Amino acid sequence: HRKFRKPLINFMPKSLLRFEPATSRIEELTDHGFHLVIDDPAQLSRDAVKRILFCTGKVFYALAAARDKQELKDVAIVRIEQLYPFAKKEIQQALAKYRQAREIGWVQEEPQNRGAWTFMEPRLRELLPDAAVLTYHGREAAASPATGSNKMHQIEEQELIAHALE
């Protein structure tokens, strides 16, 4: 209904198409709109959260499953659904919600030189409270986007998730 066309580009792996936790209820599509940032759906005590992990994509589900398995109550996982234009106001709201958090992390599956880290790092650093520290959790920089071995990929993913949650 606009006078101009605005394309929607959605990057997602096929594995999420039928993944139950990644589905939406029809009411979310008809009664709500697109959310630039999705706060952690877990019912966490705001004052108990000491670490906020920002991420995008399917790594959220692996992080949430590992956090629930370890029964961690001090880690909030916030999804960035739109990288550009940068959702500054929404991210500031997430940071303000968890005022006790002093560790802010960016988690990605891609190598450091390939994912959104290089875009997000300076923008997140600008929004951090004075006492907070920003860290990267992901694969090391690499010339190749993948290891070429599914087994090695799974091992690396488990390591980066464990590192982000420790």
N, C-alpha and C positions, 0 to 999 in steps of 0.2 A: 504494500500500500504506500510505498514511498515513491518519490519522483526519480530516485536514483537507485541503482542496483548495488547492493552491498553483499559481497560473497561471504559465505561461511565456510571456513576450511577447518575440518575436524580431523585431527591426527589421533588415531587410536589403533591398537593392535586388534586383530580379529579375535583373539582369545577373550576379549571383554564383551563380545556381542551376546553371548549366552551365559555370561558369568553372573550368577544371581545377585551378589552384592552390588554389581554395577548397573543394575536395572533401575528404572524409575517407574513410579506409579503414574497412571494416566493423568491424575489430578495435578501432578507436578508439571506436566506439559501444558495442560489447559488452563489451570488457575494461577500458575506462577510464571516467572520468567527465567531467563538465563542468569546464573549467578557467576560473577567474575571470580569470586573467592568463596570456597565452601569451608566453613568452620568444621572442626572435629565433631562428628556426630555422637561420639562417646560422651556420656554424662560425667565429665570430670569436674572436680572442685577447682574453681578458678585460682584460688590461693595455693593449691597444691602443685600446680603446674610449674615446673622449673625449666623445662625445655620445650621449645616450639620447633617442630620440623615442618618446613614448607616443601611442597613437592608438586608435581604435576603428573598426570597419567596413571598408569597401572601400578607404579611403585607404591602408591597409597595403600592398595589392598594388601600387599605383602607386609608393609610396615604395620598396618592396623592388626593383621593377624598375628604377627610376632609380638606386638605390644600386648595384645590380649592374652596370648599364650604365657607371656612372662608376668602378667598381671601388674603391669606398670601403671601407676596412677598419676605420675608426674610428667608425662610426655603428651603434648597435644600435637596432632597432625593436621595441618591446614593445607587444603588443595588450592592451587592457583589454576583456574580454569581458562583464563585468558592472559597470555603473556603481554600482548601489545594491542592496544595502548595499555600501559602499565596501570594496574588497579591500585594506585597509591592510597586512596581513601579507605578502601576495603581492607587492605593489608594493615594500615594504621589501626583500624578498628580491631582486627585480630590481635595485634600486639598490645593494644590497650586493654583488651579483655583479660589477658593473662599477664597481669602487672608484675608478678613475682618471677617470671621467666627471665633468666640471665644467660641462657644458652639458646641461640637461634641457629638453626641449621637448614641448609638446602640439601635435599636428597634427590639424586637422579640416577637412573640406570646407565645412561650414556656415558662415554668417556668424558673427562673434564673439559676437553677442548671441543666437544660436539653438542652437548645438551644446552639447556637454558642458563647454566651457571654463569657464563660470561656476560649474559644480558642482565640477569637478576642480581648478581653480586653487588655492583655499585649502587643499585637502586635500593636494595634491602639495607645495605650498610648505612645509607643516608637516613633511613627511618628508625634505626635502632636506638633504644634508650642508652644513656651514657654508660651504664654498668654492664650492658649486654655484649656478648661475643658472638660473631658470625663464623660458622664453620661449614665446610663443604664435605658431604658424604656421598661418595660415588666412585666410579672407576677412575683410574689414573688416565692421564692424557695418552692418546694412542692414534696412530695413523689409520687404523682400521676401526670401523664402527662396531665390530663384533669380534669375538674370539675365534669363531669358526667351529667351536665345539660346544654343543648344548650342555654337556656335563660341566665344562669349565665355566660357562655362562652362569649356571645354577650355583656353583661354588662361589663365584665372585659376587653374585646377588646376595647370597646368604651372608657373606662377609660384610658387605656394605650396609646391610640392614642391621646386623649385629653391632657394627661400629656406630651407626646412627642412634641406636637405642641404649648403648652402654653408658 
